[in-house]
Amino acid sequence: MSFRHVKSVILVTLLLLLAVHAQGLEPGRIVVHSTPSGAVVCIDAVYCDTTDAIFTVTGNTWHSVIVTNKGYVEWSDTVFVSSNQNRVVNAEMELNPSATVIQVDITPGGGTICLDTSQCHANVGAGSSSGSTQFTGASEGYHTITVESPSGYLDYYTPVYVYLAKTTYVTINLKPLISTVTHITPVVTPTRGTGVVRVYVDQTGSTICLDNTDCRINVGGTAAGSGTTLFTNVTANYAHSISVTADGYRPYATQVTVSKDLVTTVDVSLQPLAVDTTTTTTGTPVEPTLLPSRAAGLDALPVLGALVLCGAIFLFRKNGR
């Protein structure tokens, strides 16, 4: 056998071995932590959970990680996950100053409104019967709102409690100087809280809907197994409907009530559609074909090696004639 033929045989052998080895790649795992914890994390914009969370993903490839939390700037990264290895991701969340808002509505307009006597907006609603302004980036806790009123009205002062990533509404009606009332309690409109609904389903490829409007299609992908999805910013203390459909299974529906700033979990087990007993089927039933496992792919390695060696012997004999 010539040296050129020997090189060809070796190259073919290596390529076949690499192809068989690729079929047996083990998956990897991504472990995600966040500060603060309880944030929503999504892998490749498909698989989502709340931190701390563990995801099983395709090994020896890159995956995107996106972490979100109310009141914080979105955190994202792209990480390489090795086969059969854990990749730990720590997301340090930064406060989003624009997420926390104080909305002040005042009647009449024309005064100067200050937050903590330092951030001041002058001539709010000047020349009109009312005005409004906003302060953003305030920390959670108590703050003060003061008003230097227009001519003919009493100045104003009140404390207000601010919640992170919420809008706090303050309504102020100034009193004329002739009034004996020197302080008015502002009307603070409470904001309805929100929570998270997490739905698990035992059949991948399902369609899951919240209140028949927000729908997630093909949950969990096409591979056999279970799927999960998250609905965020769901109105708390209010009944919501959850519906789940999948081909070949009975539709599922239920109602849930979400608690403020908490995760409500719904576990769904779909039931197969009933078989029509009036239909008569003739012929030989077809046995299901089982897909070869990863172990079967690895057992093929000695067989492929033997085939390559037989080919090498054939070429050697042919050249020897």
C-alpha positions as semicolon CSV with decimal commas, in nm:
position;residue;x (nm);y (nm);z (nm)
1;M;0,000;0,000;0,000
2;S;0,136;0,344;-0,092
3;F;0,196;0,613;0,168
4;R;-0,075;0,827;0,007
5;H;-0,334;0,552;0,057
6;V;-0,227;0,507;0,419
7;K;-0,280;0,881;0,484
8;S;-0,626;0,865;0,326
9;V;-0,727;0,570;0,545
10;I;-0,604;0,744;0,862
11;L;-0,789;1,066;0,772
12;V;-1,116;0,881;0,706
13;T;-1,076;0,693;1,035
14;L;-1,028;1,014;1,234
15;L;-1,331;1,179;1,072
16;L;-1,551;0,880;1,148
17;L;-1,431;0,868;1,508
18;L;-1,504;1,240;1,552
19;A;-1,853;1,199;1,405
20;V;-1,936;0,913;1,642
21;H;-1,794;1,101;1,939
22;A;-2,004;1,410;1,856
23;Q;-2,321;1,199;1,873
24;G;-2,240;1,112;2,234
25;L;-2,179;1,463;2,370
26;E;-2,314;1,507;2,721
27;P;-2,525;1,818;2,803
28;G;-2,398;2,087;3,036
29;R;-2,560;2,292;3,312
30;I;-2,588;2,663;3,388
31;V;-2,626;2,763;3,755
32;V;-2,752;3,122;3,789
33;H;-2,738;3,334;4,107
34;S;-2,839;3,699;4,136
35;T;-2,807;3,983;4,385
36;P;-3,078;4,038;4,491
37;S;-3,219;3,689;4,445
38;G;-3,566;3,613;4,310
39;A;-3,495;3,771;3,971
40;V;-3,627;3,626;3,644
41;V;-3,354;3,454;3,440
42;C;-3,394;3,325;3,081
43;I;-3,150;3,105;2,888
44;D;-3,142;3,161;2,510
45;A;-3,473;3,353;2,550
46;V;-3,650;3,014;2,577
47;Y;-3,601;2,857;2,920
48;C;-3,693;3,083;3,216
49;D;-3,703;3,050;3,595
50;T;-3,638;3,259;3,907
51;T;-3,299;3,276;4,074
52;D;-3,136;3,083;4,213
53;A;-3,188;2,842;3,918
54;I;-3,022;2,548;3,738
55;F;-3,069;2,480;3,365
56;T;-2,963;2,175;3,160
57;V;-2,840;2,294;2,819
58;T;-2,655;2,171;2,511
59;G;-2,287;2,112;2,590
60;N;-1,979;2,255;2,417
61;T;-2,156;2,567;2,285
62;W;-2,246;2,928;2,375
63;H;-2,567;3,028;2,553
64;S;-2,720;3,370;2,633
65;V;-2,822;3,456;2,991
66;I;-3,063;3,745;3,062
67;V;-3,162;3,843;3,419
68;T;-3,439;4,096;3,496
69;N;-3,586;4,229;3,819
70;K;-3,829;4,511;3,895
71;G;-3,643;4,829;3,978
72;Y;-3,310;4,706;3,838
73;V;-3,123;4,739;3,510
74;E;-3,140;4,428;3,290
75;W;-2,830;4,208;3,323
76;S;-2,709;3,990;3,035
77;D;-2,411;3,781;2,935
78;T;-2,308;3,508;2,688
79;V;-2,135;3,204;2,839
80;F;-1,970;2,892;2,698
81;V;-2,093;2,568;2,859
82;S;-1,872;2,259;2,838
83;S;-2,020;1,913;2,802
84;N;-2,104;1,746;3,135
85;Q;-1,982;2,055;3,328
86;N;-2,145;2,322;3,546
87;R;-2,110;2,690;3,449
88;V;-2,186;2,924;3,741
89;V;-2,320;3,273;3,658
90;N;-2,346;3,550;3,922
91;A;-2,560;3,848;3,817
92;E;-2,495;4,165;4,021
93;M;-2,807;4,376;3,955
94;E;-2,787;4,757;3,948
95;L;-3,073;4,983;4,055
96;N;-3,262;5,149;3,771
97;P;-3,328;5,506;3,887
98;S;-3,597;5,566;3,624
99;A;-3,809;5,276;3,755
100;T;-3,909;5,456;4,077
101;V;-4,136;5,757;4,018
102;I;-4,314;6,016;4,236
103;Q;-4,602;6,175;4,042
104;V;-4,722;6,504;4,197
105;D;-5,049;6,664;4,082
106;I;-5,122;7,010;4,221
107;T;-5,414;7,258;4,213
108;P;-5,376;7,545;4,141
109;G;-5,060;7,555;3,926
110;G;-4,774;7,802;3,936
111;G;-4,586;7,694;4,249
112;T;-4,242;7,538;4,304
113;I;-4,244;7,172;4,412
114;C;-3,938;7,020;4,580
115;L;-3,837;6,664;4,674
116;D;-3,639;6,654;5,002
117;T;-3,584;7,034;4,963
118;S;-3,310;6,960;4,706
119;Q;-3,470;6,858;4,376
120;C;-3,704;7,144;4,281
121;H;-3,934;7,199;3,980
122;A;-4,036;7,564;3,943
123;N;-4,359;7,710;3,804
124;V;-4,536;7,373;3,780
125;G;-4,855;7,428;3,581
126;A;-4,799;7,804;3,563
127;G;-5,086;7,990;3,399
128;S;-5,333;7,704;3,440
129;S;-5,574;7,576;3,700
130;S;-5,356;7,273;3,779
131;G;-5,017;7,120;3,706
132;S;-4,816;6,800;3,744
133;T;-4,452;6,693;3,765
134;Q;-4,247;6,380;3,829
135;F;-3,939;6,293;4,035
136;T;-3,742;5,978;3,942
137;G;-3,461;5,785;4,105
138;A;-3,570;5,825;4,466
139;S;-3,460;5,551;4,704
140;E;-3,716;5,336;4,885
141;G;-3,839;5,488;5,211
142;Y;-3,976;5,819;5,342
143;H;-3,922;6,144;5,152
144;T;-4,064;6,496;5,185
145;I;-4,265;6,697;4,933
146;T;-4,270;7,074;4,984
147;V;-4,452;7,341;4,782
148;E;-4,371;7,709;4,762
149;S;-4,723;7,809;4,667
150;P;-4,821;8,082;4,421
151;S;-4,939;8,417;4,554
152;G;-5,256;8,397;4,765
153;Y;-5,209;8,033;4,880
154;L;-5,048;7,865;5,179
155;D;-4,717;7,680;5,139
156;Y;-4,732;7,303;5,172
157;Y;-4,531;7,018;5,331
158;T;-4,589;6,643;5,368
159;P;-4,392;6,318;5,405
160;V;-4,450;6,039;5,152
161;Y;-4,334;5,676;5,146
162;V;-4,175;5,557;4,819
163;Y;-4,161;5,193;4,706
164;L;-3,885;5,066;4,478
165;A;-3,989;5,024;4,112
166;K;-4,334;5,171;4,184
167;T;-4,510;5,496;4,094
168;T;-4,631;5,688;4,399
169;Y;-4,906;5,942;4,331
170;V;-4,943;6,257;4,542
171;T;-5,241;6,489;4,487
172;I;-5,221;6,836;4,644
173;N;-5,501;7,093;4,672
174;L;-5,358;7,421;4,799
175;K;-5,562;7,630;5,041
176;P;-5,607;8,007;5,014
177;L;-5,440;8,226;5,276
178;I;-5,778;8,299;5,438
179;S;-5,812;7,935;5,535
180;T;-5,727;7,838;5,893
181;V;-5,598;7,504;5,775
182;T;-5,221;7,515;5,746
183;H;-5,155;7,155;5,647
184;I;-5,337;6,922;5,415
185;T;-5,282;6,548;5,406
186;P;-5,212;6,449;5,047
187;V;-5,416;6,183;4,874
188;V;-5,176;5,901;4,793
189;T;-5,319;5,664;4,536
190;P;-5,191;5,314;4,613
191;T;-5,061;5,112;4,324
192;R;-5,186;4,760;4,282
193;G;-4,901;4,515;4,334
194;T;-4,790;4,251;4,089
195;G;-4,657;3,897;4,111
196;V;-4,531;3,611;3,893
197;V;-4,711;3,299;3,766
198;R;-4,494;2,998;3,683
199;V;-4,665;2,715;3,489
200;Y;-4,524;2,363;3,460
201;V;-4,674;2,123;3,201
202;D;-4,588;1,755;3,151
203;Q;-4,601;1,778;2,769
204;T;-4,360;1,988;2,562
205;G;-4,494;2,181;2,266
206;S;-4,796;2,304;2,465
207;T;-4,963;2,644;2,431
208;I;-5,012;2,822;2,766
209;C;-5,226;3,137;2,795
210;L;-5,285;3,386;3,077
211;D;-5,634;3,541;3,072
212;N;-5,672;3,418;2,709
213;T;-5,456;3,708;2,587
214;D;-5,092;3,652;2,683
215;C;-5,004;3,317;2,518
216;R;-4,677;3,122;2,506
217;I;-4,653;2,882;2,209
218;N;-4,446;2,562;2,186
219;V;-4,345;2,571;2,553
220;G;-4,044;2,350;2,617
221;G;-3,968;2,298;2,247
222;T;-4,023;1,983;2,046
223;A;-3,819;1,727;2,242
224;A;-4,015;1,485;2,461
225;G;-4,047;1,588;2,824
226;S;-4,195;1,869;3,030
227;G;-4,196;2,246;2,979
228;T;-4,223;2,559;3,190
229;T;-4,288;2,930;3,135
230;L;-4,322;3,247;3,342
231;F;-4,576;3,529;3,333
232;T;-4,435;3,840;3,505
233;N;-4,602;4,162;3,620
234;V;-4,932;3,980;3,682
235;T;-5,184;4,190;3,878
236;A;-5,194;4,074;4,240
237;N;-5,507;3,993;4,443
238;Y;-5,708;3,934;4,129
239;A;-5,836;3,607;3,977
240;H;-5,657;3,511;3,654
241;S;-5,729;3,225;3,416
242;I;-5,465;2,976;3,300
243;S;-5,540;2,761;2,993
244;V;-5,319;2,489;2,840
245;T;-5,366;2,308;2,508
246;A;-5,158;2,048;2,322
247;D;-5,219;1,826;2,020
248;G;-5,367;1,492;2,123
249;Y;-5,458;1,605;2,476
250;R;-5,764;1,747;2,649
251;P;-5,761;2,125;2,703
252;Y;-5,688;2,233;3,060
253;A;-5,809;2,546;3,239
254;T;-5,792;2,679;3,595
255;Q;-5,796;3,006;3,789
256;V;-5,521;3,143;4,013
257;T;-5,485;3,444;4,241
258;V;-5,139;3,600;4,254
259;S;-4,988;3,742;4,571
260;K;-4,791;4,067;4,561
261;D;-4,418;4,018;4,483
262;L;-4,450;3,637;4,507
263;V;-4,432;3,348;4,259
264;T;-4,748;3,138;4,217
265;T;-4,681;2,793;4,066
266;V;-4,933;2,594;3,859
267;D;-4,854;2,226;3,784
268;V;-5,047;2,092;3,483
269;S;-5,081;1,724;3,391
270;L;-5,255;1,689;3,055
271;Q;-5,485;1,393;2,984
272;P;-5,480;1,219;2,643
273;L;-5,790;1,246;2,426
274;A;-6,024;0,943;2,455
275;V;-5,985;0,685;2,175
276;D;-6,299;0,634;1,959
277;T;-6,399;0,274;2,045
278;T;-6,641;0,254;1,748
279;T;-6,359;0,260;1,489
280;T;-6,240;-0,083;1,370
281;T;-5,877;-0,106;1,264
282;T;-5,754;-0,394;1,046
283;G;-5,403;-0,505;0,966
284;T;-5,096;-0,573;1,171
285;P;-5,017;-0,320;1,441
286;V;-4,688;-0,138;1,396
287;E;-4,448;-0,165;1,686
288;P;-4,301;0,170;1,792
289;T;-3,949;0,234;1,668
290;L;-3,710;0,313;1,951
291;L;-3,449;0,577;1,881
292;P;-3,095;0,458;1,951
293;S;-2,956;0,588;2,276
294;R;-2,628;0,768;2,314
295;A;-2,475;0,446;2,448
296;A;-2,568;0,267;2,122
297;G;-2,388;0,536;1,925
298;L;-2,071;0,480;2,128
299;D;-2,085;0,098;2,077
300;A;-2,068;0,160;1,701
301;L;-1,707;0,283;1,736
302;P;-1,541;-0,065;1,723
303;V;-1,758;-0,159;1,423
304;L;-1,657;0,150;1,227
305;G;-1,291;0,087;1,315
306;A;-1,316;-0,269;1,183
307;L;-1,472;-0,147;0,856
308;V;-1,192;0,103;0,808
309;L;-0,926;-0,166;0,867
310;C;-1,096;-0,397;0,616
311;G;-1,087;-0,115;0,361
312;A;-0,717;-0,063;0,428
313;I;-0,640;-0,436;0,376
314;F;-0,839;-0,434;0,052
315;L;-0,643;-0,138;-0,082
316;F;-0,313;-0,294;0,024
317;R;-0,387;-0,620;-0,157
318;K;-0,506;-0,438;-0,465
319;N;-0,186;-0,234;-0,487
320;G;0,027;-0,540;-0,421
321;R;-0,094;-0,717;-0,735
